[in-house]
Amino acid sequence: MSDKNKQVALKFITAMGNNDPVAAAECLAPDAVAVATGNSHFKGTRDARMMIDGIEAFKYLMPSGLAFTIKSVVAEGNQVAVECEGNAKTSAGTNYCNRYVFFITLKDGKITLVNEYFCTVLANEVLWPLAQSAAGLGETAA
């Protein structure tokens, strides 16, 4: 089961990096949630629909995607941990390179939980202004 779960987790991460919400959705259970912790503007809990919509929205932030380089993958039972680096050019032309750890829980071959860890300072500095602009919030948003 661990090898199959690894494949699903890596397919999901690849889909995120490729801005492919359809492929990502194939990996998710209907009741899946993602949790981003820390002090980022991106922190919070998102249901499966919000995850898919977020991947769609990231097409604006990083039109060419976020190229993930997998550093390590560890799977045991229904859990998979993936350590990776993501590299992209933002829609503003800025280089974005962040490190991630995704701790993914699966049930019956589908992702039920994604705990995401990343450098929140970098995400706030580089991606948040673009997200505000995409949402039409401009400089007035907190």
CNS distance restraints for C-alpha pairs under 8 A (distance, minus, plus):
assign (resid   1 and name CA) (resid   5 and name CA) 6.12 0.50 0.50
assign (resid   1 and name CA) (resid  77 and name CA) 6.50 0.50 0.50
assign (resid   1 and name CA) (resid  78 and name CA) 7.46 0.50 0.50
assign (resid   2 and name CA) (resid   6 and name CA) 6.11 0.50 0.50
assign (resid   2 and name CA) (resid  75 and name CA) 5.44 0.50 0.50
assign (resid   2 and name CA) (resid  76 and name CA) 5.65 0.50 0.50
assign (resid   2 and name CA) (resid  77 and name CA) 5.40 0.50 0.50
assign (resid   2 and name CA) (resid  78 and name CA) 6.71 0.50 0.50
assign (resid   2 and name CA) (resid  79 and name CA) 7.72 0.50 0.50
assign (resid   2 and name CA) (resid  80 and name CA) 7.76 0.50 0.50
assign (resid   3 and name CA) (resid   7 and name CA) 6.37 0.50 0.50
assign (resid   3 and name CA) (resid  75 and name CA) 7.35 0.50 0.50
assign (resid   4 and name CA) (resid   8 and name CA) 6.43 0.50 0.50
assign (resid   4 and name CA) (resid 109 and name CA) 7.32 0.50 0.50
assign (resid   5 and name CA) (resid   9 and name CA) 6.13 0.50 0.50
assign (resid   5 and name CA) (resid  75 and name CA) 7.48 0.50 0.50
assign (resid   5 and name CA) (resid  78 and name CA) 6.86 0.50 0.50
assign (resid   5 and name CA) (resid  79 and name CA) 7.52 0.50 0.50
assign (resid   5 and name CA) (resid  80 and name CA) 6.94 0.50 0.50
assign (resid   5 and name CA) (resid 106 and name CA) 6.91 0.50 0.50
assign (resid   5 and name CA) (resid 109 and name CA) 6.30 0.50 0.50
assign (resid   6 and name CA) (resid  10 and name CA) 6.05 0.50 0.50
assign (resid   6 and name CA) (resid  73 and name CA) 7.50 0.50 0.50
assign (resid   6 and name CA) (resid  74 and name CA) 7.95 0.50 0.50
assign (resid   6 and name CA) (resid  75 and name CA) 6.44 0.50 0.50
assign (resid   6 and name CA) (resid  80 and name CA) 6.22 0.50 0.50
assign (resid   7 and name CA) (resid  11 and name CA) 6.01 0.50 0.50
assign (resid   8 and name CA) (resid  12 and name CA) 6.21 0.50 0.50
assign (resid   8 and name CA) (resid  27 and name CA) 6.14 0.50 0.50
assign (resid   8 and name CA) (resid 109 and name CA) 7.13 0.50 0.50
assign (resid   8 and name CA) (resid 110 and name CA) 7.28 0.50 0.50
assign (resid   8 and name CA) (resid 111 and name CA) 7.74 0.50 0.50
assign (resid   9 and name CA) (resid  13 and name CA) 6.32 0.50 0.50
assign (resid   9 and name CA) (resid  27 and name CA) 7.64 0.50 0.50
assign (resid   9 and name CA) (resid  80 and name CA) 7.00 0.50 0.50
assign (resid   9 and name CA) (resid 104 and name CA) 6.94 0.50 0.50
assign (resid   9 and name CA) (resid 111 and name CA) 7.46 0.50 0.50
assign (resid  10 and name CA) (resid  14 and name CA) 5.97 0.50 0.50
assign (resid  11 and name CA) (resid  15 and name CA) 6.06 0.50 0.50
assign (resid  11 and name CA) (resid  23 and name CA) 7.66 0.50 0.50
assign (resid  11 and name CA) (resid  24 and name CA) 7.34 0.50 0.50
assign (resid  11 and name CA) (resid  27 and name CA) 7.41 0.50 0.50
assign (resid  12 and name CA) (resid  16 and name CA) 6.24 0.50 0.50
assign (resid  12 and name CA) (resid  23 and name CA) 7.10 0.50 0.50
assign (resid  12 and name CA) (resid  24 and name CA) 4.93 0.50 0.50
assign (resid  12 and name CA) (resid  27 and name CA) 6.00 0.50 0.50
assign (resid  13 and name CA) (resid  17 and name CA) 6.20 0.50 0.50
assign (resid  13 and name CA) (resid  24 and name CA) 7.75 0.50 0.50
assign (resid  13 and name CA) (resid  68 and name CA) 7.81 0.50 0.50
assign (resid  14 and name CA) (resid  18 and name CA) 6.09 0.50 0.50
assign (resid  14 and name CA) (resid  68 and name CA) 7.17 0.50 0.50
assign (resid  15 and name CA) (resid  19 and name CA) 6.11 0.50 0.50
assign (resid  15 and name CA) (resid  20 and name CA) 4.87 0.50 0.50
assign (resid  15 and name CA) (resid  21 and name CA) 6.75 0.50 0.50
assign (resid  15 and name CA) (resid  23 and name CA) 5.68 0.50 0.50
assign (resid  15 and name CA) (resid  24 and name CA) 5.21 0.50 0.50
assign (resid  16 and name CA) (resid  20 and name CA) 6.04 0.50 0.50
assign (resid  16 and name CA) (resid  21 and name CA) 7.05 0.50 0.50
assign (resid  16 and name CA) (resid  24 and name CA) 6.52 0.50 0.50
assign (resid  16 and name CA) (resid  55 and name CA) 6.01 0.50 0.50
assign (resid  16 and name CA) (resid  65 and name CA) 7.95 0.50 0.50
assign (resid  16 and name CA) (resid  66 and name CA) 7.62 0.50 0.50
assign (resid  17 and name CA) (resid  65 and name CA) 5.24 0.50 0.50
assign (resid  17 and name CA) (resid  66 and name CA) 4.36 0.50 0.50
assign (resid  17 and name CA) (resid  67 and name CA) 5.56 0.50 0.50
assign (resid  17 and name CA) (resid  68 and name CA) 6.26 0.50 0.50
assign (resid  17 and name CA) (resid  86 and name CA) 7.87 0.50 0.50
assign (resid  18 and name CA) (resid  64 and name CA) 7.48 0.50 0.50
assign (resid  18 and name CA) (resid  65 and name CA) 4.93 0.50 0.50
assign (resid  18 and name CA) (resid  66 and name CA) 6.53 0.50 0.50
assign (resid  18 and name CA) (resid  67 and name CA) 7.33 0.50 0.50
assign (resid  19 and name CA) (resid  55 and name CA) 5.67 0.50 0.50
assign (resid  19 and name CA) (resid  56 and name CA) 6.33 0.50 0.50
assign (resid  19 and name CA) (resid  58 and name CA) 6.70 0.50 0.50
assign (resid  19 and name CA) (resid  59 and name CA) 5.88 0.50 0.50
assign (resid  19 and name CA) (resid  63 and name CA) 7.97 0.50 0.50
assign (resid  19 and name CA) (resid  64 and name CA) 7.98 0.50 0.50
assign (resid  19 and name CA) (resid  65 and name CA) 5.60 0.50 0.50
assign (resid  19 and name CA) (resid  66 and name CA) 7.81 0.50 0.50
assign (resid  20 and name CA) (resid  24 and name CA) 6.36 0.50 0.50
assign (resid  20 and name CA) (resid  55 and name CA) 6.89 0.50 0.50
assign (resid  20 and name CA) (resid  56 and name CA) 7.22 0.50 0.50
assign (resid  21 and name CA) (resid  25 and name CA) 5.98 0.50 0.50
assign (resid  21 and name CA) (resid  52 and name CA) 5.22 0.50 0.50
assign (resid  21 and name CA) (resid  53 and name CA) 7.41 0.50 0.50
assign (resid  21 and name CA) (resid  55 and name CA) 5.63 0.50 0.50
assign (resid  21 and name CA) (resid  56 and name CA) 5.96 0.50 0.50
assign (resid  22 and name CA) (resid  26 and name CA) 6.57 0.50 0.50
assign (resid  22 and name CA) (resid  52 and name CA) 7.80 0.50 0.50
assign (resid  23 and name CA) (resid  27 and name CA) 7.05 0.50 0.50
assign (resid  24 and name CA) (resid  28 and name CA) 6.92 0.50 0.50
assign (resid  24 and name CA) (resid  52 and name CA) 7.03 0.50 0.50
assign (resid  25 and name CA) (resid  48 and name CA) 7.73 0.50 0.50
assign (resid  25 and name CA) (resid  52 and name CA) 6.44 0.50 0.50
assign (resid  27 and name CA) (resid 109 and name CA) 7.85 0.50 0.50
assign (resid  27 and name CA) (resid 110 and name CA) 5.37 0.50 0.50
assign (resid  27 and name CA) (resid 111 and name CA) 5.98 0.50 0.50
assign (resid  28 and name CA) (resid  32 and name CA) 6.03 0.50 0.50
assign (resid  28 and name CA) (resid  48 and name CA) 6.86 0.50 0.50
assign (resid  28 and name CA) (resid 110 and name CA) 5.15 0.50 0.50
assign (resid  28 and name CA) (resid 111 and name CA) 4.67 0.50 0.50
assign (resid  28 and name CA) (resid 112 and name CA) 6.53 0.50 0.50
assign (resid  29 and name CA) (resid  48 and name CA) 7.57 0.50 0.50
assign (resid  29 and name CA) (resid 110 and name CA) 5.09 0.50 0.50
assign (resid  29 and name CA) (resid 111 and name CA) 5.53 0.50 0.50
assign (resid  29 and name CA) (resid 112 and name CA) 5.57 0.50 0.50
assign (resid  30 and name CA) (resid  48 and name CA) 6.41 0.50 0.50
assign (resid  31 and name CA) (resid  47 and name CA) 6.94 0.50 0.50
assign (resid  31 and name CA) (resid  48 and name CA) 6.50 0.50 0.50
assign (resid  31 and name CA) (resid 112 and name CA) 6.52 0.50 0.50
assign (resid  32 and name CA) (resid  47 and name CA) 5.89 0.50 0.50
assign (resid  32 and name CA) (resid  48 and name CA) 5.13 0.50 0.50
assign (resid  32 and name CA) (resid 111 and name CA) 6.28 0.50 0.50
assign (resid  32 and name CA) (resid 112 and name CA) 4.04 0.50 0.50
assign (resid  32 and name CA) (resid 113 and name CA) 5.56 0.50 0.50
assign (resid  32 and name CA) (resid 114 and name CA) 7.98 0.50 0.50
assign (resid  33 and name CA) (resid  45 and name CA) 6.63 0.50 0.50
assign (resid  33 and name CA) (resid  46 and name CA) 5.44 0.50 0.50
assign (resid  33 and name CA) (resid  47 and name CA) 4.41 0.50 0.50
assign (resid  33 and name CA) (resid  48 and name CA) 5.76 0.50 0.50
assign (resid  33 and name CA) (resid  51 and name CA) 7.88 0.50 0.50
assign (resid  33 and name CA) (resid 112 and name CA) 6.20 0.50 0.50
assign (resid  33 and name CA) (resid 113 and name CA) 5.04 0.50 0.50
assign (resid  33 and name CA) (resid 114 and name CA) 6.41 0.50 0.50
assign (resid  34 and name CA) (resid  45 and name CA) 5.58 0.50 0.50
assign (resid  34 and name CA) (resid  46 and name CA) 5.15 0.50 0.50
assign (resid  34 and name CA) (resid  47 and name CA) 6.47 0.50 0.50
assign (resid  34 and name CA) (resid  48 and name CA) 7.65 0.50 0.50
assign (resid  34 and name CA) (resid  51 and name CA) 7.18 0.50 0.50
assign (resid  34 and name CA) (resid 113 and name CA) 5.64 0.50 0.50
assign (resid  34 and name CA) (resid 114 and name CA) 4.46 0.50 0.50
assign (resid  34 and name CA) (resid 115 and name CA) 5.84 0.50 0.50
assign (resid  34 and name CA) (resid 116 and name CA) 7.28 0.50 0.50
assign (resid  35 and name CA) (resid  43 and name CA) 7.23 0.50 0.50
assign (resid  35 and name CA) (resid  44 and name CA) 5.68 0.50 0.50
assign (resid  35 and name CA) (resid  45 and name CA) 4.48 0.50 0.50
assign (resid  35 and name CA) (resid  46 and name CA) 6.50 0.50 0.50
assign (resid  35 and name CA) (resid 113 and name CA) 7.74 0.50 0.50
assign (resid  35 and name CA) (resid 114 and name CA) 6.18 0.50 0.50
assign (resid  35 and name CA) (resid 115 and name CA) 4.92 0.50 0.50
assign (resid  35 and name CA) (resid 116 and name CA) 6.13 0.50 0.50
assign (resid  36 and name CA) (resid  42 and name CA) 6.90 0.50 0.50
assign (resid  36 and name CA) (resid  43 and name CA) 4.61 0.50 0.50
assign (resid  36 and name CA) (resid  44 and name CA) 5.34 0.50 0.50
assign (resid  36 and name CA) (resid  45 and name CA) 6.57 0.50 0.50
assign (resid  36 and name CA) (resid 115 and name CA) 6.18 0.50 0.50
assign (resid  36 and name CA) (resid 116 and name CA) 4.99 0.50 0.50
assign (resid  36 and name CA) (resid 117 and name CA) 6.41 0.50 0.50
assign (resid  37 and name CA) (resid  43 and name CA) 5.13 0.50 0.50
assign (resid  37 and name CA) (resid  44 and name CA) 6.47 0.50 0.50
assign (resid  37 and name CA) (resid 115 and name CA) 7.95 0.50 0.50
assign (resid  37 and name CA) (resid 116 and name CA) 7.10 0.50 0.50
assign (resid  37 and name CA) (resid 117 and name CA) 6.68 0.50 0.50
assign (resid  38 and name CA) (resid  43 and name CA) 6.35 0.50 0.50
assign (resid  38 and name CA) (resid 117 and name CA) 7.94 0.50 0.50
assign (resid  38 and name CA) (resid 120 and name CA) 6.65 0.50 0.50
assign (resid  39 and name CA) (resid  43 and name CA) 6.71 0.50 0.50
assign (resid  39 and name CA) (resid 120 and name CA) 6.25 0.50 0.50
assign (resid  39 and name CA) (resid 121 and name CA) 7.93 0.50 0.50
assign (resid  40 and name CA) (resid 120 and name CA) 4.77 0.50 0.50
assign (resid  40 and name CA) (resid 121 and name CA) 6.83 0.50 0.50
assign (resid  40 and name CA) (resid 123 and name CA) 6.95 0.50 0.50
assign (resid  40 and name CA) (resid 124 and name CA) 5.97 0.50 0.50
assign (resid  41 and name CA) (resid 124 and name CA) 6.31 0.50 0.50
assign (resid  41 and name CA) (resid 128 and name CA) 6.94 0.50 0.50
assign (resid  42 and name CA) (resid 123 and name CA) 7.89 0.50 0.50
assign (resid  42 and name CA) (resid 124 and name CA) 7.89 0.50 0.50
assign (resid  42 and name CA) (resid 128 and name CA) 7.89 0.50 0.50
assign (resid  46 and name CA) (resid  50 and name CA) 5.44 0.50 0.50
assign (resid  46 and name CA) (resid  51 and name CA) 6.11 0.50 0.50
assign (resid  47 and name CA) (resid  51 and name CA) 6.26 0.50 0.50
assign (resid  48 and name CA) (resid  52 and name CA) 6.33 0.50 0.50
assign (resid  49 and name CA) (resid  53 and name CA) 6.11 0.50 0.50
assign (resid  50 and name CA) (resid  54 and name CA) 5.86 0.50 0.50
assign (resid  51 and name CA) (resid  55 and name CA) 6.29 0.50 0.50
assign (resid  52 and name CA) (resid  56 and name CA) 6.36 0.50 0.50
assign (resid  53 and name CA) (resid  57 and name CA) 6.14 0.50 0.50
assign (resid  54 and name CA) (resid  58 and name CA) 6.12 0.50 0.50
assign (resid  55 and name CA) (resid  59 and name CA) 7.05 0.50 0.50
assign (resid  57 and name CA) (resid  61 and name CA) 7.22 0.50 0.50
assign (resid  58 and name CA) (resid  62 and name CA) 5.84 0.50 0.50
assign (resid  58 and name CA) (resid  63 and name CA) 7.36 0.50 0.50
assign (resid  58 and name CA) (resid  65 and name CA) 7.82 0.50 0.50
assign (resid  59 and name CA) (resid  63 and name CA) 4.66 0.50 0.50
assign (resid  59 and name CA) (resid  64 and name CA) 7.46 0.50 0.50
assign (resid  59 and name CA) (resid  65 and name CA) 6.89 0.50 0.50
assign (resid  60 and name CA) (resid  91 and name CA) 6.49 0.50 0.50
assign (resid  60 and name CA) (resid 134 and name CA) 7.19 0.50 0.50
assign (resid  61 and name CA) (resid  90 and name CA) 5.56 0.50 0.50
assign (resid  61 and name CA) (resid  91 and name CA) 5.39 0.50 0.50
assign (resid  61 and name CA) (resid 127 and name CA) 6.89 0.50 0.50
assign (resid  61 and name CA) (resid 130 and name CA) 6.09 0.50 0.50
assign (resid  61 and name CA) (resid 131 and name CA) 6.81 0.50 0.50
assign (resid  62 and name CA) (resid  66 and name CA) 6.71 0.50 0.50
assign (resid  62 and name CA) (resid  88 and name CA) 6.45 0.50 0.50
assign (resid  62 and name CA) (resid  89 and name CA) 6.12 0.50 0.50
assign (resid  62 and name CA) (resid  90 and name CA) 4.48 0.50 0.50
assign (resid  62 and name CA) (resid  91 and name CA) 5.54 0.50 0.50
assign (resid  63 and name CA) (resid  89 and name CA) 7.84 0.50 0.50
assign (resid  63 and name CA) (resid  90 and name CA) 6.93 0.50 0.50
assign (resid  63 and name CA) (resid  91 and name CA) 6.23 0.50 0.50
assign (resid  64 and name CA) (resid  88 and name CA) 7.18 0.50 0.50
assign (resid  64 and name CA) (resid  89 and name CA) 7.17 0.50 0.50
assign (resid  65 and name CA) (resid  88 and name CA) 6.33 0.50 0.50
assign (resid  66 and name CA) (resid  86 and name CA) 5.54 0.50 0.50
assign (resid  66 and name CA) (resid  87 and name CA) 5.40 0.50 0.50
assign (resid  66 and name CA) (resid  88 and name CA) 4.81 0.50 0.50
assign (resid  66 and name CA) (resid  89 and name CA) 7.98 0.50 0.50
assign (resid  67 and name CA) (resid  85 and name CA) 7.96 0.50 0.50
assign (resid  67 and name CA) (resid  86 and name CA) 5.32 0.50 0.50
assign (resid  67 and name CA) (resid  87 and name CA) 5.10 0.50 0.50
assign (resid  67 and name CA) (resid  88 and name CA) 6.23 0.50 0.50
assign (resid  68 and name CA) (resid  84 and name CA) 6.21 0.50 0.50
assign (resid  68 and name CA) (resid  85 and name CA) 5.44 0.50 0.50
assign (resid  68 and name CA) (resid  86 and name CA) 4.34 0.50 0.50
assign (resid  68 and name CA) (resid  87 and name CA) 6.48 0.50 0.50
assign (resid  69 and name CA) (resid  84 and name CA) 5.40 0.50 0.50
assign (resid  69 and name CA) (resid  85 and name CA) 5.15 0.50 0.50
assign (resid  69 and name CA) (resid  86 and name CA) 6.37 0.50 0.50
assign (resid  70 and name CA) (resid  82 and name CA) 7.21 0.50 0.50
assign (resid  70 and name CA) (resid  83 and name CA) 6.19 0.50 0.50
assign (resid  70 and name CA) (resid  84 and name CA) 4.36 0.50 0.50
assign (resid  70 and name CA) (resid  85 and name CA) 6.62 0.50 0.50
assign (resid  71 and name CA) (resid  82 and name CA) 7.61 0.50 0.50
assign (resid  71 and name CA) (resid  83 and name CA) 5.40 0.50 0.50
assign (resid  71 and name CA) (resid  84 and name CA) 5.01 0.50 0.50
assign (resid  71 and name CA) (resid  85 and name CA) 7.37 0.50 0.50
assign (resid  72 and name CA) (resid  81 and name CA) 7.96 0.50 0.50
assign (resid  72 and name CA) (resid  82 and name CA) 5.82 0.50 0.50
assign (resid  72 and name CA) (resid  83 and name CA) 5.19 0.50 0.50
assign (resid  72 and name CA) (resid  84 and name CA) 7.00 0.50 0.50
assign (resid  73 and name CA) (resid  80 and name CA) 6.98 0.50 0.50
assign (resid  73 and name CA) (resid  81 and name CA) 5.64 0.50 0.50
assign (resid  73 and name CA) (resid  82 and name CA) 4.58 0.50 0.50
assign (resid  73 and name CA) (resid  83 and name CA) 6.49 0.50 0.50
assign (resid  74 and name CA) (resid  80 and name CA) 5.68 0.50 0.50
assign (resid  74 and name CA) (resid  81 and name CA) 5.18 0.50 0.50
assign (resid  74 and name CA) (resid  82 and name CA) 6.65 0.50 0.50
assign (resid  75 and name CA) (resid  79 and name CA) 5.72 0.50 0.50
assign (resid  75 and name CA) (resid  80 and name CA) 4.28 0.50 0.50
assign (resid  75 and name CA) (resid  81 and name CA) 6.33 0.50 0.50
assign (resid  76 and name CA) (resid  80 and name CA) 6.53 0.50 0.50
assign (resid  78 and name CA) (resid 105 and name CA) 5.71 0.50 0.50
assign (resid  78 and name CA) (resid 106 and name CA) 5.20 0.50 0.50
assign (resid  78 and name CA) (resid 107 and name CA) 6.55 0.50 0.50
assign (resid  79 and name CA) (resid 103 and name CA) 7.17 0.50 0.50
assign (resid  79 and name CA) (resid 104 and name CA) 5.63 0.50 0.50
assign (resid  79 and name CA) (resid 105 and name CA) 4.54 0.50 0.50
assign (resid  79 and name CA) (resid 106 and name CA) 6.31 0.50 0.50
assign (resid  80 and name CA) (resid 102 and name CA) 7.99 0.50 0.50
assign (resid  80 and name CA) (resid 103 and name CA) 5.90 0.50 0.50
assign (resid  80 and name CA) (resid 104 and name CA) 5.11 0.50 0.50
assign (resid  80 and name CA) (resid 105 and name CA) 6.49 0.50 0.50
assign (resid  81 and name CA) (resid 101 and name CA) 6.92 0.50 0.50
assign (resid  81 and name CA) (resid 102 and name CA) 5.70 0.50 0.50
assign (resid  81 and name CA) (resid 103 and name CA) 4.48 0.50 0.50
assign (resid  81 and name CA) (resid 104 and name CA) 6.19 0.50 0.50
assign (resid  82 and name CA) (resid 100 and name CA) 7.97 0.50 0.50
assign (resid  82 and name CA) (resid 101 and name CA) 5.56 0.50 0.50
assign (resid  82 and name CA) (resid 102 and name CA) 5.17 0.50 0.50
assign (resid  82 and name CA) (resid 103 and name CA) 6.52 0.50 0.50
assign (resid  83 and name CA) (resid  99 and name CA) 7.68 0.50 0.50
assign (resid  83 and name CA) (resid 100 and name CA) 5.81 0.50 0.50
assign (resid  83 and name CA) (resid 101 and name CA) 4.47 0.50 0.50
assign (resid  83 and name CA) (resid 102 and name CA) 6.57 0.50 0.50
assign (resid  84 and name CA) (resid  99 and name CA) 5.93 0.50 0.50
assign (resid  84 and name CA) (resid 100 and name CA) 5.30 0.50 0.50
assign (resid  84 and name CA) (resid 101 and name CA) 6.40 0.50 0.50
assign (resid  85 and name CA) (resid  97 and name CA) 6.95 0.50 0.50
assign (resid  85 and name CA) (resid  98 and name CA) 5.78 0.50 0.50
assign (resid  85 and name CA) (resid  99 and name CA) 4.43 0.50 0.50
assign (resid  85 and name CA) (resid 100 and name CA) 5.99 0.50 0.50
assign (resid  86 and name CA) (resid  96 and name CA) 7.73 0.50 0.50
assign (resid  86 and name CA) (resid  97 and name CA) 5.52 0.50 0.50
assign (resid  86 and name CA) (resid  98 and name CA) 5.37 0.50 0.50
assign (resid  86 and name CA) (resid  99 and name CA) 6.23 0.50 0.50
assign (resid  86 and name CA) (resid 100 and name CA) 7.38 0.50 0.50
assign (resid  87 and name CA) (resid  95 and name CA) 7.44 0.50 0.50
assign (resid  87 and name CA) (resid  96 and name CA) 5.66 0.50 0.50
assign (resid  87 and name CA) (resid  97 and name CA) 4.45 0.50 0.50
assign (resid  87 and name CA) (resid  98 and name CA) 6.77 0.50 0.50
assign (resid  88 and name CA) (resid  95 and name CA) 5.92 0.50 0.50
assign (resid  88 and name CA) (resid  96 and name CA) 5.11 0.50 0.50
assign (resid  88 and name CA) (resid  97 and name CA) 6.48 0.50 0.50
assign (resid  89 and name CA) (resid  93 and name CA) 5.66 0.50 0.50
assign (resid  89 and name CA) (resid  94 and name CA) 5.53 0.50 0.50
assign (resid  89 and name CA) (resid  95 and name CA) 4.65 0.50 0.50
assign (resid  89 and name CA) (resid  96 and name CA) 5.96 0.50 0.50
assign (resid  90 and name CA) (resid  94 and name CA) 5.21 0.50 0.50
assign (resid  90 and name CA) (resid  95 and name CA) 6.34 0.50 0.50
assign (resid  90 and name CA) (resid  96 and name CA) 6.75 0.50 0.50
assign (resid  90 and name CA) (resid 127 and name CA) 7.87 0.50 0.50
assign (resid  91 and name CA) (resid 130 and name CA) 7.82 0.50 0.50
assign (resid  92 and name CA) (resid 130 and name CA) 7.72 0.50 0.50
assign (resid  94 and name CA) (resid 126 and name CA) 7.62 0.50 0.50
assign (resid  96 and name CA) (resid 126 and name CA) 7.07 0.50 0.50
assign (resid  98 and name CA) (resid 118 and name CA) 6.78 0.50 0.50
assign (resid  98 and name CA) (resid 119 and name CA) 6.40 0.50 0.50
assign (resid  98 and name CA) (resid 122 and name CA) 7.23 0.50 0.50
assign (resid  98 and name CA) (resid 123 and name CA) 7.91 0.50 0.50
assign (resid  99 and name CA) (resid 118 and name CA) 5.68 0.50 0.50
assign (resid  99 and name CA) (resid 119 and name CA) 6.63 0.50 0.50
assign (resid 100 and name CA) (resid 116 and name CA) 7.05 0.50 0.50
assign (resid 100 and name CA) (resid 117 and name CA) 5.52 0.50 0.50
assign (resid 100 and name CA) (resid 118 and name CA) 4.63 0.50 0.50
assign (resid 100 and name CA) (resid 119 and name CA) 7.58 0.50 0.50
assign (resid 101 and name CA) (resid 116 and name CA) 5.99 0.50 0.50
assign (resid 101 and name CA) (resid 117 and name CA) 5.13 0.50 0.50
assign (resid 101 and name CA) (resid 118 and name CA) 6.69 0.50 0.50
assign (resid 102 and name CA) (resid 114 and name CA) 6.42 0.50 0.50
assign (resid 102 and name CA) (resid 115 and name CA) 5.66 0.50 0.50
assign (resid 102 and name CA) (resid 116 and name CA) 4.72 0.50 0.50
assign (resid 102 and name CA) (resid 117 and name CA) 6.40 0.50 0.50
assign (resid 103 and name CA) (resid 114 and name CA) 5.83 0.50 0.50
assign (resid 103 and name CA) (resid 115 and name CA) 5.03 0.50 0.50
assign (resid 103 and name CA) (resid 116 and name CA) 6.56 0.50 0.50
assign (resid 104 and name CA) (resid 111 and name CA) 6.85 0.50 0.50
assign (resid 104 and name CA) (resid 112 and name CA) 7.69 0.50 0.50
assign (resid 104 and name CA) (resid 113 and name CA) 5.64 0.50 0.50
assign (resid 104 and name CA) (resid 114 and name CA) 4.59 0.50 0.50
assign (resid 104 and name CA) (resid 115 and name CA) 6.32 0.50 0.50
assign (resid 105 and name CA) (resid 111 and name CA) 5.89 0.50 0.50
assign (resid 105 and name CA) (resid 112 and name CA) 5.74 0.50 0.50
assign (resid 105 and name CA) (resid 113 and name CA) 5.05 0.50 0.50
assign (resid 105 and name CA) (resid 114 and name CA) 6.59 0.50 0.50
assign (resid 106 and name CA) (resid 110 and name CA) 5.24 0.50 0.50
assign (resid 106 and name CA) (resid 111 and name CA) 4.27 0.50 0.50
assign (resid 106 and name CA) (resid 112 and name CA) 5.26 0.50 0.50
assign (resid 106 and name CA) (resid 113 and name CA) 6.96 0.50 0.50
assign (resid 107 and name CA) (resid 111 and name CA) 6.47 0.50 0.50
assign (resid 107 and name CA) (resid 112 and name CA) 6.52 0.50 0.50
assign (resid 119 and name CA) (resid 123 and name CA) 6.49 0.50 0.50
assign (resid 120 and name CA) (resid 124 and name CA) 6.06 0.50 0.50
assign (resid 121 and name CA) (resid 125 and name CA) 6.16 0.50 0.50
assign (resid 122 and name CA) (resid 126 and name CA) 5.93 0.50 0.50
assign (resid 122 and name CA) (resid 127 and name CA) 7.75 0.50 0.50
assign (resid 123 and name CA) (resid 127 and name CA) 5.15 0.50 0.50
assign (resid 123 and name CA) (resid 128 and name CA) 6.45 0.50 0.50
assign (resid 124 and name CA) (resid 128 and name CA) 4.88 0.50 0.50
assign (resid 124 and name CA) (resid 129 and name CA) 7.59 0.50 0.50
assign (resid 125 and name CA) (resid 129 and name CA) 7.22 0.50 0.50
assign (resid 126 and name CA) (resid 130 and name CA) 7.48 0.50 0.50
assign (resid 127 and name CA) (resid 131 and name CA) 6.22 0.50 0.50
assign (resid 128 and name CA) (resid 132 and name CA) 6.15 0.50 0.50
assign (resid 129 and name CA) (resid 133 and name CA) 6.22 0.50 0.50
assign (resid 129 and name CA) (resid 138 and name CA) 7.87 0.50 0.50
assign (resid 129 and name CA) (resid 139 and name CA) 7.99 0.50 0.50
assign (resid 130 and name CA) (resid 134 and name CA) 6.11 0.50 0.50
assign (resid 131 and name CA) (resid 135 and name CA) 6.17 0.50 0.50
assign (resid 132 and name CA) (resid 136 and name CA) 6.18 0.50 0.50
assign (resid 132 and name CA) (resid 137 and name CA) 5.05 0.50 0.50
assign (resid 132 and name CA) (resid 138 and name CA) 5.63 0.50 0.50
assign (resid 132 and name CA) (resid 139 and name CA) 7.58 0.50 0.50
assign (resid 132 and name CA) (resid 141 and name CA) 7.05 0.50 0.50
assign (resid 133 and name CA) (resid 137 and name CA) 5.83 0.50 0.50
assign (resid 133 and name CA) (resid 138 and name CA) 5.15 0.50 0.50
assign (resid 137 and name CA) (resid 141 and name CA) 5.71 0.50 0.50
